[in-house]
């Protein structure tokens, strides 16, 4: 296979699963014309019965997907903007996610919610810039944030095959990344990966920020050996994999494109310090508390976590202890 972009990896995963399993259907706003450029070509290949444009009502088509799943389909619902998930939190968390509990395991709702956008996309202002994966992790919904094209393919395939609801966040900052993918394959849910081995400090990076962490690790190579851990699945989290890393390095920094208060970065730090004695206080790099991203691109970039903040956090952690 030639070099594959993250965006086209998502497209290929959808096409491959729709070919493999006729119960897989895709629905959402403007997906026939591929407004988010992820569903490109699916209408021509699979027809309007399996690639369905919906009315402009997130609550309606998300509830429709739950009903379709209960009737035997495997719907993939595309949301063009992550902030729209606030409108359907009830349908995902209290309906689809809880059907097995409410029916004694007799019913399942295998719905995949595909959310391309946010994460380093600037100029989308307050109502379009949220990145709320921590909310779904808090609610116990399987939540993945792939960082690479291979993982975008593999995690989306695994999400579609899962018998539980899965939210797949595809950060805008990663959509145009390319890599050689010779044999795309499913990636297990709940299993992280060390992207770069190191000895002095573990950096946990979520989604597109993995690439910033790798760049910072390269820049600091003459000062420290930085290990970069990519959780891939935010919930369930690969705690054993991360703990193994931190036990070797003794230091921890987390970079996360979410708000600071009640974010996944704080949860990662709290869980690790319960299990590992660190050589220095852990640090986190996030959006500011209660961040509502401004419209102006320069101001937007200033409040999003980036390489400069991560470099400073790593250097402070190395000096402590």
N, C-alpha and C positions, 0 to 999 in steps of 0.2 A: 504494500500500500504506500502511496506517496505521503508526503507530509500532510497531516490532518489538523485542521483547526478545531478548537474546542467547540465552536458553534456547529460545524459540520459533524463532529463526533456525536453531538446530541441528535442531529437529524438522522445519522446512520443508525443509532441505537433505536430510534423510533421505527424506522423502516424495517430493520432486522427483526424486531419483536412483532411488528404487525404481520410480517411474512411468516414468522414461526408460529404465531398464535392468532387465529382469526377472531378471538374474543377481545383483542386489544383494539381500542378505538381512541381517537384523539379529538378533543373538543375545546372550544374556547372562542374568544373574540377575534375575528379576522384571521383565523388560522389558515383558511383556504388561500388567502393571498400572502400568507407567511409574513405578517406585519413585523414580527420579531425576528424573522429570517431564520427560524429554527425548523418550521414545518414545511420548508421548501420542497416541492415535488411530491408531497404525500397525497394530495388530492388527485393528481393525475394518475398515480400508481394504484391507489386503493379506493378511490371513488368517494362520492358524497355520503354514502351510508356509514363510512368509517372515519371520515374526516369532516367534522361537523362544526360549521360556524354557529355561534349562539347569539341570542340577544344580549344587549348590554346590561346584564344583571348577574353579577358575580354570585349572589346568593342562589339565584335560580339554577345556573348551570353547575354549580358545585353540588347542590342538592340533587340535581338530575344525575350527576356522576355517581353519587352514593346509591341512588336507586338502581342505576344500571349495574353497578357492581354487585348489589344484592341479588340481581336477576341473572348473574353469570358472566357479565362483561368484565373487562379489565381496562377501565378508562384511564387516560392520561389527560389531565386538565392543565392547559397552559394559561398562566397569568403573565400579562405583559409587564406588570409593575409590582414589585414585592409589597408595596404599601397596600395594595388591594386585598392582601391576605387578612387585614384587620376586619374587612367586611364579612369574611367567611370563617372566622375563628370558630364560631358556633357550629357550622356545618362540618368542619374538619375534626375539631377536638371533641365536641360533645355528641356528635352523631356518628360519623364514619369510624372514628377511633374507638368508640365505646360499644359498638354493636356486638363484638364478641362477649364483652362483659355482661351486657344487658340481655343476651340471649343464651347465656350459659355455654358459650362456644359454638352454638349452632349456626351462627351467621358471621360472615366476614365481609369486609368492604375493601377489596384490593384496589384502591385508587392511588394513582401517582399524581402529585401536584408539581408541575414543572414551572420554575420561577426564574426566568432569565432577567437579569437587570440588577440595579444597585451595585454597590461595591466598586468604587472608583469611577462611577459614571457621574460626571460633574454637570452642574447647571440644571438639575431636575427639581430643585427647590424642596420645600418642606413636605409636601404631600406625595412625593414620588421617590423619595430617597432613603426610605427605611430599609433595614436589613434584619428582619425580625426572626432569625433562626433560633435565637435563645428562647423566644416565647414557646415555640413548638417543642424544643427540648425540655423546657420546664413542664409542659403538659404531658410528656412521655410519648410524643409522636416521633417515629423514626424520622430523622432529619439529616440530610447529607449535604455537604458543600464541596464538590470536587474542585481540585486545583489544576488539573492537567487534562488535555484531550483524552488520554487513555482512561483516566478515571471518570471523566464526563460520560464516556461511552459505557464503561463497566458498571458504574454505580447506577446509572439510569436503567440499564438492563436489569440489574438486581432489584431495583425498586419496582419495576413493572412486574417482575416475577414474584415479588413478595405478596403474601396474603393479607398484609396489614397496610393501612395508609402510610405513604412515604412522601415527605416534602423534599424536593430536590431544588436547592438554590444554585443557580448558575451565575456567578458574579460577572457583571459587565466588564470588570477589569481583566477577566480571563477569556472572554469569548473569542478574541482574535488570536490567542496564543496558538502556536503550531508546534507539532513534534512528529517524529517518525513513529507510526503505529503500524507494525507489521502484522500483528495478530490480535485484534481487539477481543477482549474476553470479559465476562462478568467479574466484578470486583466485590468481594464479600462485604456486606454491611457490617459495621461495627468493628472494623479492623483498620488501625492506623498504619502509617509507614514512616520510617526514617528517610527523609529525602537527602540528608547529608550527615554523615557520621562526624562526631566531634567528642572532645574530652572535657572541655572547660565549662560549658553552659549549654543547657537545652533551651531552644526557642520553639515554642508551640505557635504555629501560624495557621490561620483558618482561611481556606479558599484562595483567592487571588493573592493574598498577602504571603503565601508560601514563597512566591517568586521574589518578593521584596526581601524576605528573610534570607533566601539563598544569596541574593546580591550583597546583602549586608555581611553575611558570613564570608563571602569572597573578599570584601573590602577589609575586613578585620583579620584576615588570615595570618598576617604577620604579628598580630597582637594576641590572638586567642583561637582556640579550636572550637568552633560553634557547631553544635548538632541541631538540625532542623527537623522537627517532628510535625507531620501533617496528619491530623486525626481523621480526615476524610469524612467520617460520620460523626456529627456533633452529638447525636443521641441514637442508639447507645454508644457511649464513648469507650474507646480502647484504653481503659485505665491501666491495665497490666503492661501494655506496650509503653505507655508514657512513664509509668513508675520505673520500669527497667532502665529507660533512658536517663531519668533524673538521678537515680541511684548511682549511675556511673559518673555523671558530670557534677552533681552536687549543687547546681544552680539552675534557676528557672526564670525565663521571661516569656510572657504570652503577648502576642499581637493579634488583635481581634477587631474586625470592622463592625462592632456593635457598641451600643452605649455602655458607659462604665458601670453604672449602678445596675445590679442584678443581671449583668451580662455573663456570657460563657467564660470570659477570662477570669472573673472572680471565682466561678465554680471550679475551674481547672486548678487554680492556685489553692483553694480551700481543700480540695480532695487530695492534692499531692502532699500538702504539708501535714495532713492526717496520717500519711503513710511513709513519708521520707523525711529524715532530718537533713535540712539544707545547710550548706556552708555559708549562705548569705540570704538576706531577705529577697523573696521573689518580687518581680515587677511586672506590670502590665501596661500595654500600649493600646489604647482604644479611642473611640470617639469620646468627646467630652460628655460629662453628665448631662442627661436630658437634651442631647444634641438634636436640634432641628437644622438641617443643612441649609445654608443660604443659597439663593439663586445665583449670585455672582460666582463664576467659576474659580476665581482666585481665592475668595473667602471659603468656598466649598472645599477646595484642596487643603486649605490651612487647618480645617478642623477634622479632616480624615486622617487616620493613622498612616504613617509612612516611614520611609527609610531613615530619615534624620532622627525621629523620635525613637525608633527601634535601636539605632546605633547608640544613642545616649543611654537608653535603658540597659543595654548589654554592658556598656563600659562601666556604669555605676554598679551593676551587680558584680562585675569582676573585681572592682576595687573593694567591695564590702567583704566582711568575713575574714 
